[in-house]
């Protein structure tokens, strides 16, 4: 019997200090990437989808999703600007990490473009 499925995992990709809009204090934060992983016998093997990113305040525990918190994204110098796929030229939404046309993907760690058939980033070797 083969048991497979998926699991959601979070990974901290950056940390720093910012002015939290929820607790109104300068606090440390973590930038967290949320991905869905393929599992085999309950062991996560590789990511199959990037579900999103959020900023977590270490002082109050507040969580600010990229899509719904433009002021936090702007304060940290992060971007949700539309991006043009370097593989096929299609313009994609800023909160999308995979090209809607050719399925090329942008690494959530270093923002490098990668071909659809690869699962590891060519620059930082982070898996998709």
Chimera marker file (.cmm) of the C-alpha trace (Angstrom):
<marker_set name="trace">
<marker id="1" x="0.000" y="0.000" z="0.000" r="1" g="1" b="0" radius="0.5"/>
<marker id="2" x="1.400" y="3.361" z="-1.073" r="1" g="1" b="0" radius="0.5"/>
<marker id="3" x="0.518" y="6.332" z="1.135" r="1" g="1" b="0" radius="0.5"/>
<marker id="4" x="0.994" y="9.762" z="-0.403" r="1" g="1" b="0" radius="0.5"/>
<marker id="5" x="-0.519" y="13.198" z="0.024" r="1" g="1" b="0" radius="0.5"/>
<marker id="6" x="0.517" y="16.743" z="0.829" r="1" g="1" b="0" radius="0.5"/>
<marker id="7" x="1.433" y="18.887" z="3.784" r="1" g="1" b="0" radius="0.5"/>
<marker id="8" x="1.726" y="22.637" z="4.243" r="1" g="1" b="0" radius="0.5"/>
<marker id="9" x="5.088" y="23.849" z="5.542" r="1" g="1" b="0" radius="0.5"/>
<marker id="10" x="6.318" y="27.282" z="6.523" r="1" g="1" b="0" radius="0.5"/>
<marker id="11" x="9.898" y="28.500" z="6.108" r="1" g="1" b="0" radius="0.5"/>
<marker id="12" x="11.432" y="31.715" z="7.440" r="1" g="1" b="0" radius="0.5"/>
<marker id="13" x="13.232" y="33.387" z="4.525" r="1" g="1" b="0" radius="0.5"/>
<marker id="14" x="14.234" y="36.708" z="6.115" r="1" g="1" b="0" radius="0.5"/>
<marker id="15" x="14.280" y="38.519" z="9.455" r="1" g="1" b="0" radius="0.5"/>
<marker id="16" x="14.692" y="42.115" z="10.524" r="1" g="1" b="0" radius="0.5"/>
<marker id="17" x="13.138" y="45.028" z="12.414" r="1" g="1" b="0" radius="0.5"/>
<marker id="18" x="10.049" y="47.023" z="11.396" r="1" g="1" b="0" radius="0.5"/>
<marker id="19" x="7.347" y="49.272" z="12.836" r="1" g="1" b="0" radius="0.5"/>
<marker id="20" x="4.373" y="46.986" z="13.438" r="1" g="1" b="0" radius="0.5"/>
<marker id="21" x="1.042" y="48.548" z="12.478" r="1" g="1" b="0" radius="0.5"/>
<marker id="22" x="-0.823" y="46.270" z="14.912" r="1" g="1" b="0" radius="0.5"/>
<marker id="23" x="1.097" y="46.891" z="18.163" r="1" g="1" b="0" radius="0.5"/>
<marker id="24" x="2.592" y="50.279" z="17.049" r="1" g="1" b="0" radius="0.5"/>
<marker id="25" x="6.059" y="49.320" z="18.257" r="1" g="1" b="0" radius="0.5"/>
<marker id="26" x="9.369" y="48.755" z="16.567" r="1" g="1" b="0" radius="0.5"/>
<marker id="27" x="9.728" y="44.999" z="16.642" r="1" g="1" b="0" radius="0.5"/>
<marker id="28" x="11.603" y="42.169" z="15.023" r="1" g="1" b="0" radius="0.5"/>
<marker id="29" x="9.826" y="40.286" z="12.256" r="1" g="1" b="0" radius="0.5"/>
<marker id="30" x="10.124" y="37.128" z="10.200" r="1" g="1" b="0" radius="0.5"/>
<marker id="31" x="9.274" y="36.861" z="6.519" r="1" g="1" b="0" radius="0.5"/>
<marker id="32" x="7.630" y="33.457" z="6.113" r="1" g="1" b="0" radius="0.5"/>
<marker id="33" x="7.055" y="31.495" z="2.896" r="1" g="1" b="0" radius="0.5"/>
<marker id="34" x="4.173" y="28.981" z="2.926" r="1" g="1" b="0" radius="0.5"/>
<marker id="35" x="4.426" y="26.018" z="0.530" r="1" g="1" b="0" radius="0.5"/>
<marker id="36" x="2.506" y="22.812" z="-0.113" r="1" g="1" b="0" radius="0.5"/>
<marker id="37" x="4.780" y="19.745" z="-0.146" r="1" g="1" b="0" radius="0.5"/>
<marker id="38" x="4.200" y="16.346" z="-1.707" r="1" g="1" b="0" radius="0.5"/>
<marker id="39" x="4.508" y="13.636" z="0.970" r="1" g="1" b="0" radius="0.5"/>
<marker id="40" x="5.255" y="9.934" z="0.724" r="1" g="1" b="0" radius="0.5"/>
<marker id="41" x="4.622" y="7.941" z="3.897" r="1" g="1" b="0" radius="0.5"/>
<marker id="42" x="4.036" y="11.271" z="5.663" r="1" g="1" b="0" radius="0.5"/>
<marker id="43" x="7.544" y="12.526" z="4.767" r="1" g="1" b="0" radius="0.5"/>
<marker id="44" x="7.572" y="15.854" z="2.868" r="1" g="1" b="0" radius="0.5"/>
<marker id="45" x="9.698" y="15.350" z="-0.243" r="1" g="1" b="0" radius="0.5"/>
<marker id="46" x="9.411" y="18.447" z="-2.431" r="1" g="1" b="0" radius="0.5"/>
<marker id="47" x="7.244" y="21.567" z="-2.743" r="1" g="1" b="0" radius="0.5"/>
<marker id="48" x="4.449" y="21.433" z="-5.304" r="1" g="1" b="0" radius="0.5"/>
<marker id="49" x="2.940" y="24.901" z="-4.805" r="1" g="1" b="0" radius="0.5"/>
<marker id="50" x="3.860" y="28.220" z="-3.257" r="1" g="1" b="0" radius="0.5"/>
<marker id="51" x="0.795" y="29.280" z="-1.284" r="1" g="1" b="0" radius="0.5"/>
<marker id="52" x="2.014" y="32.719" z="-0.268" r="1" g="1" b="0" radius="0.5"/>
<marker id="53" x="4.147" y="34.826" z="2.029" r="1" g="1" b="0" radius="0.5"/>
<marker id="54" x="3.490" y="36.774" z="5.198" r="1" g="1" b="0" radius="0.5"/>
<marker id="55" x="5.326" y="38.945" z="7.721" r="1" g="1" b="0" radius="0.5"/>
<marker id="56" x="5.069" y="37.851" z="11.379" r="1" g="1" b="0" radius="0.5"/>
<marker id="57" x="5.628" y="40.364" z="14.211" r="1" g="1" b="0" radius="0.5"/>
<marker id="58" x="7.632" y="38.824" z="17.082" r="1" g="1" b="0" radius="0.5"/>
<marker id="59" x="6.236" y="41.329" z="19.615" r="1" g="1" b="0" radius="0.5"/>
<marker id="60" x="2.457" y="40.921" z="19.223" r="1" g="1" b="0" radius="0.5"/>
<marker id="61" x="2.245" y="37.821" z="17.018" r="1" g="1" b="0" radius="0.5"/>
<marker id="62" x="0.489" y="39.749" z="14.243" r="1" g="1" b="0" radius="0.5"/>
<marker id="63" x="0.619" y="38.263" z="10.764" r="1" g="1" b="0" radius="0.5"/>
<marker id="64" x="0.466" y="40.432" z="7.664" r="1" g="1" b="0" radius="0.5"/>
<marker id="65" x="-0.229" y="38.698" z="4.360" r="1" g="1" b="0" radius="0.5"/>
<marker id="66" x="1.409" y="40.216" z="1.288" r="1" g="1" b="0" radius="0.5"/>
<marker id="67" x="-1.893" y="40.565" z="-0.569" r="1" g="1" b="0" radius="0.5"/>
<marker id="68" x="-3.782" y="42.353" z="2.208" r="1" g="1" b="0" radius="0.5"/>
<marker id="69" x="-1.003" y="44.413" z="3.861" r="1" g="1" b="0" radius="0.5"/>
<marker id="70" x="0.519" y="46.737" z="1.257" r="1" g="1" b="0" radius="0.5"/>
<marker id="71" x="1.781" y="49.173" z="3.931" r="1" g="1" b="0" radius="0.5"/>
<marker id="72" x="3.931" y="46.467" z="5.578" r="1" g="1" b="0" radius="0.5"/>
<marker id="73" x="5.201" y="45.215" z="2.219" r="1" g="1" b="0" radius="0.5"/>
<marker id="74" x="6.120" y="48.781" z="1.223" r="1" g="1" b="0" radius="0.5"/>
<marker id="75" x="7.800" y="49.533" z="4.588" r="1" g="1" b="0" radius="0.5"/>
<marker id="76" x="10.057" y="46.485" z="4.250" r="1" g="1" b="0" radius="0.5"/>
<marker id="77" x="10.932" y="47.344" z="0.646" r="1" g="1" b="0" radius="0.5"/>
<marker id="78" x="9.343" y="44.146" z="-0.666" r="1" g="1" b="0" radius="0.5"/>
<marker id="79" x="7.503" y="44.125" z="-3.958" r="1" g="1" b="0" radius="0.5"/>
<marker id="80" x="4.226" y="42.853" z="-5.323" r="1" g="1" b="0" radius="0.5"/>
<marker id="81" x="4.751" y="44.498" z="-8.694" r="1" g="1" b="0" radius="0.5"/>
<marker id="82" x="3.693" y="42.522" z="-11.762" r="1" g="1" b="0" radius="0.5"/>
<marker id="83" x="6.626" y="40.686" z="-13.306" r="1" g="1" b="0" radius="0.5"/>
<marker id="84" x="7.457" y="39.664" z="-16.823" r="1" g="1" b="0" radius="0.5"/>
<marker id="85" x="8.427" y="36.041" z="-17.302" r="1" g="1" b="0" radius="0.5"/>
<marker id="86" x="12.013" y="35.921" z="-18.597" r="1" g="1" b="0" radius="0.5"/>
<marker id="87" x="11.290" y="32.638" z="-20.375" r="1" g="1" b="0" radius="0.5"/>
<marker id="88" x="8.225" y="33.620" z="-22.463" r="1" g="1" b="0" radius="0.5"/>
<marker id="89" x="7.582" y="37.338" z="-21.816" r="1" g="1" b="0" radius="0.5"/>
<marker id="90" x="4.117" y="36.906" z="-20.238" r="1" g="1" b="0" radius="0.5"/>
<marker id="91" x="3.219" y="39.511" z="-17.590" r="1" g="1" b="0" radius="0.5"/>
<marker id="92" x="2.173" y="37.908" z="-14.293" r="1" g="1" b="0" radius="0.5"/>
<marker id="93" x="0.600" y="39.247" z="-11.094" r="1" g="1" b="0" radius="0.5"/>
<marker id="94" x="3.002" y="40.224" z="-8.283" r="1" g="1" b="0" radius="0.5"/>
<marker id="95" x="1.515" y="37.723" z="-5.836" r="1" g="1" b="0" radius="0.5"/>
<marker id="96" x="1.992" y="34.855" z="-8.314" r="1" g="1" b="0" radius="0.5"/>
<marker id="97" x="5.253" y="32.916" z="-8.281" r="1" g="1" b="0" radius="0.5"/>
<marker id="98" x="4.680" y="30.780" z="-11.358" r="1" g="1" b="0" radius="0.5"/>
<marker id="99" x="4.167" y="31.984" z="-14.928" r="1" g="1" b="0" radius="0.5"/>
<marker id="100" x="0.593" y="31.493" z="-16.069" r="1" g="1" b="0" radius="0.5"/>
<marker id="101" x="1.764" y="30.705" z="-19.593" r="1" g="1" b="0" radius="0.5"/>
<marker id="102" x="4.947" y="28.586" z="-19.545" r="1" g="1" b="0" radius="0.5"/>
<marker id="103" x="4.905" y="27.566" z="-15.832" r="1" g="1" b="0" radius="0.5"/>
<marker id="104" x="8.426" y="28.956" z="-15.208" r="1" g="1" b="0" radius="0.5"/>
<marker id="105" x="8.748" y="29.834" z="-11.519" r="1" g="1" b="0" radius="0.5"/>
<marker id="106" x="10.387" y="32.523" z="-9.414" r="1" g="1" b="0" radius="0.5"/>
<marker id="107" x="12.388" y="31.339" z="-6.407" r="1" g="1" b="0" radius="0.5"/>
<marker id="108" x="10.839" y="32.543" z="-3.148" r="1" g="1" b="0" radius="0.5"/>
<marker id="109" x="14.264" y="32.784" z="-1.527" r="1" g="1" b="0" radius="0.5"/>
<marker id="110" x="16.418" y="34.648" z="-4.068" r="1" g="1" b="0" radius="0.5"/>
<marker id="111" x="13.828" y="35.761" z="-6.699" r="1" g="1" b="0" radius="0.5"/>
<marker id="112" x="15.680" y="34.026" z="-9.545" r="1" g="1" b="0" radius="0.5"/>
<marker id="113" x="13.690" y="32.740" z="-12.547" r="1" g="1" b="0" radius="0.5"/>
<marker id="114" x="13.756" y="28.982" z="-13.159" r="1" g="1" b="0" radius="0.5"/>
<marker id="115" x="12.448" y="26.706" z="-15.898" r="1" g="1" b="0" radius="0.5"/>
<marker id="116" x="9.237" y="24.773" z="-15.246" r="1" g="1" b="0" radius="0.5"/>
<marker id="117" x="10.923" y="21.377" z="-15.499" r="1" g="1" b="0" radius="0.5"/>
<marker id="118" x="13.392" y="22.125" z="-12.660" r="1" g="1" b="0" radius="0.5"/>
<marker id="119" x="12.616" y="21.726" z="-8.976" r="1" g="1" b="0" radius="0.5"/>
<marker id="120" x="15.795" y="23.386" z="-7.658" r="1" g="1" b="0" radius="0.5"/>
<marker id="121" x="16.675" y="27.060" z="-8.069" r="1" g="1" b="0" radius="0.5"/>
<marker id="122" x="19.675" y="27.536" z="-10.339" r="1" g="1" b="0" radius="0.5"/>
<marker id="123" x="21.132" y="30.248" z="-8.085" r="1" g="1" b="0" radius="0.5"/>
<marker id="124" x="20.536" y="29.154" z="-4.483" r="1" g="1" b="0" radius="0.5"/>
<marker id="125" x="19.599" y="25.445" z="-4.871" r="1" g="1" b="0" radius="0.5"/>
<marker id="126" x="16.389" y="26.008" z="-2.872" r="1" g="1" b="0" radius="0.5"/>
<marker id="127" x="13.671" y="23.583" z="-3.938" r="1" g="1" b="0" radius="0.5"/>
<marker id="128" x="10.406" y="24.861" z="-5.379" r="1" g="1" b="0" radius="0.5"/>
<link id1="1" id2="2" r="1" g="1" b="0" radius="0.2"/>
<link id1="2" id2="3" r="1" g="1" b="0" radius="0.2"/>
<link id1="3" id2="4" r="1" g="1" b="0" radius="0.2"/>
<link id1="4" id2="5" r="1" g="1" b="0" radius="0.2"/>
<link id1="5" id2="6" r="1" g="1" b="0" radius="0.2"/>
<link id1="6" id2="7" r="1" g="1" b="0" radius="0.2"/>
<link id1="7" id2="8" r="1" g="1" b="0" radius="0.2"/>
<link id1="8" id2="9" r="1" g="1" b="0" radius="0.2"/>
<link id1="9" id2="10" r="1" g="1" b="0" radius="0.2"/>
<link id1="10" id2="11" r="1" g="1" b="0" radius="0.2"/>
<link id1="11" id2="12" r="1" g="1" b="0" radius="0.2"/>
<link id1="12" id2="13" r="1" g="1" b="0" radius="0.2"/>
<link id1="13" id2="14" r="1" g="1" b="0" radius="0.2"/>
<link id1="14" id2="15" r="1" g="1" b="0" radius="0.2"/>
<link id1="15" id2="16" r="1" g="1" b="0" radius="0.2"/>
<link id1="16" id2="17" r="1" g="1" b="0" radius="0.2"/>
<link id1="17" id2="18" r="1" g="1" b="0" radius="0.2"/>
<link id1="18" id2="19" r="1" g="1" b="0" radius="0.2"/>
<link id1="19" id2="20" r="1" g="1" b="0" radius="0.2"/>
<link id1="20" id2="21" r="1" g="1" b="0" radius="0.2"/>
<link id1="21" id2="22" r="1" g="1" b="0" radius="0.2"/>
<link id1="22" id2="23" r="1" g="1" b="0" radius="0.2"/>
<link id1="23" id2="24" r="1" g="1" b="0" radius="0.2"/>
<link id1="24" id2="25" r="1" g="1" b="0" radius="0.2"/>
<link id1="25" id2="26" r="1" g="1" b="0" radius="0.2"/>
<link id1="26" id2="27" r="1" g="1" b="0" radius="0.2"/>
<link id1="27" id2="28" r="1" g="1" b="0" radius="0.2"/>
<link id1="28" id2="29" r="1" g="1" b="0" radius="0.2"/>
<link id1="29" id2="30" r="1" g="1" b="0" radius="0.2"/>
<link id1="30" id2="31" r="1" g="1" b="0" radius="0.2"/>
<link id1="31" id2="32" r="1" g="1" b="0" radius="0.2"/>
<link id1="32" id2="33" r="1" g="1" b="0" radius="0.2"/>
<link id1="33" id2="34" r="1" g="1" b="0" radius="0.2"/>
<link id1="34" id2="35" r="1" g="1" b="0" radius="0.2"/>
<link id1="35" id2="36" r="1" g="1" b="0" radius="0.2"/>
<link id1="36" id2="37" r="1" g="1" b="0" radius="0.2"/>
<link id1="37" id2="38" r="1" g="1" b="0" radius="0.2"/>
<link id1="38" id2="39" r="1" g="1" b="0" radius="0.2"/>
<link id1="39" id2="40" r="1" g="1" b="0" radius="0.2"/>
<link id1="40" id2="41" r="1" g="1" b="0" radius="0.2"/>
<link id1="41" id2="42" r="1" g="1" b="0" radius="0.2"/>
<link id1="42" id2="43" r="1" g="1" b="0" radius="0.2"/>
<link id1="43" id2="44" r="1" g="1" b="0" radius="0.2"/>
<link id1="44" id2="45" r="1" g="1" b="0" radius="0.2"/>
<link id1="45" id2="46" r="1" g="1" b="0" radius="0.2"/>
<link id1="46" id2="47" r="1" g="1" b="0" radius="0.2"/>
<link id1="47" id2="48" r="1" g="1" b="0" radius="0.2"/>
<link id1="48" id2="49" r="1" g="1" b="0" radius="0.2"/>
<link id1="49" id2="50" r="1" g="1" b="0" radius="0.2"/>
<link id1="50" id2="51" r="1" g="1" b="0" radius="0.2"/>
<link id1="51" id2="52" r="1" g="1" b="0" radius="0.2"/>
<link id1="52" id2="53" r="1" g="1" b="0" radius="0.2"/>
<link id1="53" id2="54" r="1" g="1" b="0" radius="0.2"/>
<link id1="54" id2="55" r="1" g="1" b="0" radius="0.2"/>
<link id1="55" id2="56" r="1" g="1" b="0" radius="0.2"/>
<link id1="56" id2="57" r="1" g="1" b="0" radius="0.2"/>
<link id1="57" id2="58" r="1" g="1" b="0" radius="0.2"/>
<link id1="58" id2="59" r="1" g="1" b="0" radius="0.2"/>
<link id1="59" id2="60" r="1" g="1" b="0" radius="0.2"/>
<link id1="60" id2="61" r="1" g="1" b="0" radius="0.2"/>
<link id1="61" id2="62" r="1" g="1" b="0" radius="0.2"/>
<link id1="62" id2="63" r="1" g="1" b="0" radius="0.2"/>
<link id1="63" id2="64" r="1" g="1" b="0" radius="0.2"/>
<link id1="64" id2="65" r="1" g="1" b="0" radius="0.2"/>
<link id1="65" id2="66" r="1" g="1" b="0" radius="0.2"/>
<link id1="66" id2="67" r="1" g="1" b="0" radius="0.2"/>
<link id1="67" id2="68" r="1" g="1" b="0" radius="0.2"/>
<link id1="68" id2="69" r="1" g="1" b="0" radius="0.2"/>
<link id1="69" id2="70" r="1" g="1" b="0" radius="0.2"/>
<link id1="70" id2="71" r="1" g="1" b="0" radius="0.2"/>
<link id1="71" id2="72" r="1" g="1" b="0" radius="0.2"/>
<link id1="72" id2="73" r="1" g="1" b="0" radius="0.2"/>
<link id1="73" id2="74" r="1" g="1" b="0" radius="0.2"/>
<link id1="74" id2="75" r="1" g="1" b="0" radius="0.2"/>
<link id1="75" id2="76" r="1" g="1" b="0" radius="0.2"/>
<link id1="76" id2="77" r="1" g="1" b="0" radius="0.2"/>
<link id1="77" id2="78" r="1" g="1" b="0" radius="0.2"/>
<link id1="78" id2="79" r="1" g="1" b="0" radius="0.2"/>
<link id1="79" id2="80" r="1" g="1" b="0" radius="0.2"/>
<link id1="80" id2="81" r="1" g="1" b="0" radius="0.2"/>
<link id1="81" id2="82" r="1" g="1" b="0" radius="0.2"/>
<link id1="82" id2="83" r="1" g="1" b="0" radius="0.2"/>
<link id1="83" id2="84" r="1" g="1" b="0" radius="0.2"/>
<link id1="84" id2="85" r="1" g="1" b="0" radius="0.2"/>
<link id1="85" id2="86" r="1" g="1" b="0" radius="0.2"/>
<link id1="86" id2="87" r="1" g="1" b="0" radius="0.2"/>
<link id1="87" id2="88" r="1" g="1" b="0" radius="0.2"/>
<link id1="88" id2="89" r="1" g="1" b="0" radius="0.2"/>
<link id1="89" id2="90" r="1" g="1" b="0" radius="0.2"/>
<link id1="90" id2="91" r="1" g="1" b="0" radius="0.2"/>
<link id1="91" id2="92" r="1" g="1" b="0" radius="0.2"/>
<link id1="92" id2="93" r="1" g="1" b="0" radius="0.2"/>
<link id1="93" id2="94" r="1" g="1" b="0" radius="0.2"/>
<link id1="94" id2="95" r="1" g="1" b="0" radius="0.2"/>
<link id1="95" id2="96" r="1" g="1" b="0" radius="0.2"/>
<link id1="96" id2="97" r="1" g="1" b="0" radius="0.2"/>
<link id1="97" id2="98" r="1" g="1" b="0" radius="0.2"/>
<link id1="98" id2="99" r="1" g="1" b="0" radius="0.2"/>
<link id1="99" id2="100" r="1" g="1" b="0" radius="0.2"/>
<link id1="100" id2="101" r="1" g="1" b="0" radius="0.2"/>
<link id1="101" id2="102" r="1" g="1" b="0" radius="0.2"/>
<link id1="102" id2="103" r="1" g="1" b="0" radius="0.2"/>
<link id1="103" id2="104" r="1" g="1" b="0" radius="0.2"/>
<link id1="104" id2="105" r="1" g="1" b="0" radius="0.2"/>
<link id1="105" id2="106" r="1" g="1" b="0" radius="0.2"/>
<link id1="106" id2="107" r="1" g="1" b="0" radius="0.2"/>
<link id1="107" id2="108" r="1" g="1" b="0" radius="0.2"/>
<link id1="108" id2="109" r="1" g="1" b="0" radius="0.2"/>
<link id1="109" id2="110" r="1" g="1" b="0" radius="0.2"/>
<link id1="110" id2="111" r="1" g="1" b="0" radius="0.2"/>
<link id1="111" id2="112" r="1" g="1" b="0" radius="0.2"/>
<link id1="112" id2="113" r="1" g="1" b="0" radius="0.2"/>
<link id1="113" id2="114" r="1" g="1" b="0" radius="0.2"/>
<link id1="114" id2="115" r="1" g="1" b="0" radius="0.2"/>
<link id1="115" id2="116" r="1" g="1" b="0" radius="0.2"/>
<link id1="116" id2="117" r="1" g="1" b="0" radius="0.2"/>
<link id1="117" id2="118" r="1" g="1" b="0" radius="0.2"/>
<link id1="118" id2="119" r="1" g="1" b="0" radius="0.2"/>
<link id1="119" id2="120" r="1" g="1" b="0" radius="0.2"/>
<link id1="120" id2="121" r="1" g="1" b="0" radius="0.2"/>
<link id1="121" id2="122" r="1" g="1" b="0" radius="0.2"/>
<link id1="122" id2="123" r="1" g="1" b="0" radius="0.2"/>
<link id1="123" id2="124" r="1" g="1" b="0" radius="0.2"/>
<link id1="124" id2="125" r="1" g="1" b="0" radius="0.2"/>
<link id1="125" id2="126" r="1" g="1" b="0" radius="0.2"/>
<link id1="126" id2="127" r="1" g="1" b="0" radius="0.2"/>
<link id1="127" id2="128" r="1" g="1" b="0" radius="0.2"/>
</marker_set>
